[in-house]
Every structure is written in C-alpha cells, then in structure tokens.
Amino acid sequence: MDTIAAIATGKSPVAIGVIRVSGPETDAVVSRVFHPDCRKTFSELEPRKLFMGRMLDANGRVLDGGMAVRFPGPASYTGEDTAELHCHGSPVAMGELLLALFAAGARQARPGEFTQRAFLNGKLDLTQAEAVIDLIEAESPAAARNAAMQVSGVLGRSLSAVYESLTAVASQFYAVVDYPDEDIEDLDTERLTTSLREAEELLGRLLSTWSRGRLLKSGVRTAIIGRPNAGKSSLLNALAGFDRCLVTDIPGTTRDTVEESVLCGGALLRLIDTAGIRETEDLVERLGVERSKSAVEGADLVLAVLDGTAEFTEEDGAILALASRCPHWLLILTKQDLQSDGAEVLHLPGEFPIPPERMISLSSVTGQGLDTLESAVAALFPAGAEEAGLLLTDPRQADAVGRAQAALCRGLDALRTGLTPDVVLADTEEAMGAIGELTGRTAKEDIVSAIFSRFCVGK
C-alpha cells in the first residue's frame, strides 16, 4: 500500500499547522524532510513523543523549525505506521513541506483516505467512520456529542449486539439442518422467537430516533410567518445577533425568504424569514407571500409572529391556522417593550385557544422574553443527552435499520404461522445483511464461523 500525506489543518493560515503521513514507508519518507535536534534519525525517536527539529524543503533547504511525532502501527489511527509534522501554519510553508514529502516518496492522500484505511485495517467500523465527518461538521453541541459517542463505538456496539444475536439464530438453523449427525441441540421455537423479538424491538427503538437525529444533524427548518411589520425580521435579527434582515416601518419590506442558522435552546434552527402574509396587488410581494406559505409546508417548526400591540385581525387568524398545520409551532407576541407605554395589548378571540406553553411574549429590541423562547424550543426539540451516540443521523442508517426490522417482523410472522425454517432463515439473513451494511460485516462468513464453533474440539 502507498504511503500517503496530507495537510490536516486546512488551507487557511493557522498558528500551528499539521501534516499527517501514513503507510509502510512513513519513517523513511519523514526522515528525509525532518532532522531532529537530538541527532537521532526520525525512525529512532521514541514513539508518541514530540521532538523538535528542522523541516527541509524538496531541495534540502531549511524551511521551518517544528516538531514531529511517530505512531508505529498497528497502534495508530490508521493501523499503519503514521507520523505528524507540526510547524508554523503558513499555507505556503506547509505546501512546500508537503511537496518535500511527495519528493521523498509519499503521495497526496485522497479525501477521507486516512479514515478509510482505519476502517480497512479494523480500527473503526462503518458507523464510527461515518461519525468522524459528522463530528467535524457538527454545528451544535448536541450534534457534536452524538457524533463523538458514535466515533467511540456506541452505535456500532449496539448494532453488533443485534448482529451477534442473529448470527446465533442463523447458525443454529444451518447446524441442525446441514449436520444432523452432530450432537447439536434441536431448534427451540420459543427461544428463537424471543431472540428475534428482542432484536426487532431494539432495531425499532433505534429507528424511532431517526426523526430527532435528522434534526440534530441537519437543523430544524423554522419558518417565521406573520403580517407585514409584525416583527418577523426583527426577531430573526435578535436570534442571529446581528442585522441579517432589513427592517423598516414600510409594510412589505421583506419580499423574499431570508435564511440564517442560529442556536436556540440547544437546537440548530434554520430560520427562514418570510414575506408578510396579506392580500396584495403587488405582483412581487404576492410571489413572496406564496413562498411564505410554501416555507410553512416544508417546516419542522413555525414561529407565528403577531404584533402584541395591534388589534387581532382576520389575517392573524389565517396565520394561526396556517401555523397549526405544522406539527411544532409557537405563537410569538412581539413589541413587548412598547406595551409599557400604554399601547393596547393583543387579545386573542375565544375561537383561538392557545396553550400557555405555545404563547411567548417578547421584545426583539430589548431581548426580553428571548430566554422563554429558547426554553420552549428546548422543550420541543430536546438534545437527548441520555441517548447520545444512539441517534440515527443519516438516511442510509435509517434505511438499513428499517429494512432489518421489517425482515425480522416477517421472520416472527413466519414462526407464528408455522412456516418452514428456511423462510425464517431467509428473513434472518436479510436482517443481518442490512445491519452488515452499517458495520461493514459480512453475514455469510460470520454464520459459517459460528456454525463450526459448535463442533467438538478436533472435529
């Protein structure tokens, strides 16, 4: 296998830059570009300790002073001999050092190749490998926690437990049917049913986390709707912490959707500020109103914004009716700061009973009430710290777990209706294949291994 190298700290200037190297010729390659101050060769340095030295370019000229560290395989991230070079993070200097490594025998690593080698060498399963990029791209503390726990193997171990249970079931079928002369325990329908049911229930619990996991990773698509000048853009600006939207006293200022991502109540909200919803003859504004209604259709959360100092109108009623189509919505009464000046406070008609936990009064100017909004969002989209690592965040994961669960449901039905064992076996193997797509395991090889483990020693 080739020896690969890449800049691990990106292309932007940083205080300290890191270049990673991995492969069978790591020590020889790095020795040509790094000369330790301790007068030893790089391959003679004690592993997992940083040593100062000089970095040389492809022509042997001193490029920088820095540090290097060895990680002999298999006790390394990739399972191969690896190394890191730490130097000043100038993109030019790091580029020259990388070229020197190429001249010494390394090649440019492909995107994700270090983690791919870790998987191929058995250092990570597929769920852990996928979680690495999720951790890098996490946009909220909760998403980072979930990804970090998956990198540590929480999800993989849970799936592996199901897989091992199904391997035992399948191997029992094969052993009894294919090796009748061996002293192997007969099939126990009750025990097999229990094993399949427990596996199916665990997969069901995992699958039920997909909706929350999707929102955790991708964010909660949040539509802010209301009449013109109700305070929608001011609310988005307050949540974003800067003037993202233009705010004026002229109704209809916002004519198109404006998007911004913010953390609110621990959840990542993909805010969409929409055009004010009202009847209008202006063609451009009317198109904006239609986009506002479309934004609600695809939203996970709707913030229905009403002017807390204005009189309730039919348009406000239509806005509340539109918001109620979304599974999660909150009523936001704005301009709380003006209510102390004697302005009339909005009163909702009796036909619009709003639960207290859905109604929030706030001021985008003073920030009063924003903490209440954060608490309401946190209640609707809890971080689920107790389940960190066990939330499915990828559609591929959800699809595979769903197929595995469906196969086990069919297997359980086959057992209940007394169908032949080969039908149950086919469903069990199908479930194992789907789980194997997530963990990188091959059902056939594992079943064969489990079958012969039942034999007597010396057979």
C-alpha angles and dihedrals in degrees: 000000000000124000109243134198136187142162106261098192101059133246099288122096112269134172093245123022126199129207118192126207127189135173144072095297096046097118093046093046095048092044089065094056104030123060113187118223089227089071094241124120117254092251090056094056119110110259122253095017126109116237128192119234149130125289115217129202125226090278094052095254120138107262102172145335116247148122137280135193134195126221108186115205145281088030093062138092094265096032089242132094104287138176141187128213115203117197141141108305101239107141089218095051092044091048090053091048090050090052088052090055090050090051088051092057109278126115133214111278116236119237108287094003096129091055091041090057090048088056095045090050093051097251093119135020120224094266090055093046092051091047091058092070090041089056092048092049098039112135099187136043091244092053090048092050093050092048093046091053090049090051087054088056105255096133093039092053092050092051092043090055090057091045093052091049091052091045089058091050094049094044090051090055093049095044094051095044101039100036106039093156094061122092094252125148114254122248113283107207094194093051092045090051091051092050093049093045093051091049092047092049093050091050089048091055090049092049091051089063093061097090092052093041091053092053091044092055103033100029135242110290101225124190118200109205135173146114120304112284093013090126102263097135092042089054092051090049091049093051093044093048094230140060099278094153131046110249123197139150090247112104114237097029091138108062101161136036117277119198133203134161120228139165111242124170090347092303126111106236120198095206119206115193106203136198115272110271112236141115109277140166092210107108095209093047091046090055088051090053090053090052089051091056091047090052089058092053091059098038128114090198132021124202106201105202120203126177103252092207098048133084117265112256139189088255089058089052091052090050092053090048090051092048092050090064088073117081090230122038140148133200112229118198106198137197094047088157090065095052091075089061092069097266116152114264117229114257118199117222118246093253089067105063106179119191110238092241090059096051120078127178115203148150119232088196100055097024092234110152096018089109088057089052090051091052091050092051091047090053092051095045108028116192091229096216090174089063097043109149094019098079114106106227103170128070090224090058093048092048094050094046090047092052092047092050092048091051091052091049089055090047091052091049089051091053092048093050094046099245119166118281093248090067092054090045092054091052092047092051091047090055091048091051092053092049089046088060087065100041100033094240126138115228098205095055093046093049092051091050092049092048095057092043086071092061124098119264110272095026 
